[in-house]
Amino acid sequence: MTPEQFRAWRKANGWKQRELADRLGLKRRMIQYYERGDRDGKTVEIPRTVRLACYAIACGVEEFDGRTVQWSSPTEPDVKSVDEDDDD
């Protein structure tokens, strides 16, 4: 995800930088750095964890406790609980 894509995605969802920072558990300043792709003259890349969190938000995941998924949409996909995993 490029800085331009990150900013466009935030704007397409109608969020202010503060709102997205709160959703991602970041400071607003980090959102600004990611959108500029620069911090004090040094290149800033959007970490994989942030990109994955953005993807989860885009898919409707509001919270994850390691066992279940809380979806923001009224229709929940069939999600297998970690406790039901067959890889024991």
N, C-alpha and C positions, 0 to 999 in steps of 0.2 A: 504494500500500500504506500503510495507516494504521499508527500505532504498535501498536494493538491487534491488527491482522492479522499484523504482523511477529512479535509475541510469541507469538500463537497458533500461527503456522506453525512457529516454533522449538520450541515445546513439543510440538506434534503429531509432530515428528520425533524427540523425545526427547533434544534436545541441551541442554546447559548453555550459558550465555552464552559461556563460554571456548571451548567446542567450536565454536560457530558463528563466533565471532571468528576462530579459527584457520582454519576453512574459507574465510572471506571475506578473510583477510589483514588483519584489523582488530584493534584493541585492544578488550578486553572493555568498556572504558568507552564506546566508541562504540556498542556493542550496547545498553548501558544507556540512552544518550541516545536512540537510535532507538526503543526500547521505551517510553520515557517521552514522547517527542515534545517534549522540553524540555531545555535546557542553560542553567543559570544564569538561568532566567526567560525565555529566548529560545526561540522555536519552532525545532525541529530537524526538517527534512524528510529522509526517507530518499532519498539520491541515486539517480538512474536507474541508475547503474552497479551499485549495491548491489542494487537491485530485480532487475536483469537477472542478476546473479550468483546471486541466490536462485532465480530461475527456472531457470537452468542447473543448479544443484544439484538442484532438484526434478525436472528431466528426466533426472537421472542423469549429468550431465557432471562428471567429476572433475578434468580438466585440459584445457587448450587451449593449443597452442603456435603457433597461427596457421595450421596446416596440417591437423592431424588432431584428432579428438575421442576422448578416452578415456572410455568409458562404464562406469559402475559396474554396470549390468545385464548379464546374460550375452548378451542379444540386442542387437546393434548395429543401429541403423537405417542405411539406405543414405545415407552422408554423402559428398558430393562434395568432394574435396580442393581447396584453393585453387589448386594448381598445374594442376588440370584445368579451371579456369574458362574459359569461352568468350568472355569480355569483353576480350580482348587488343586 
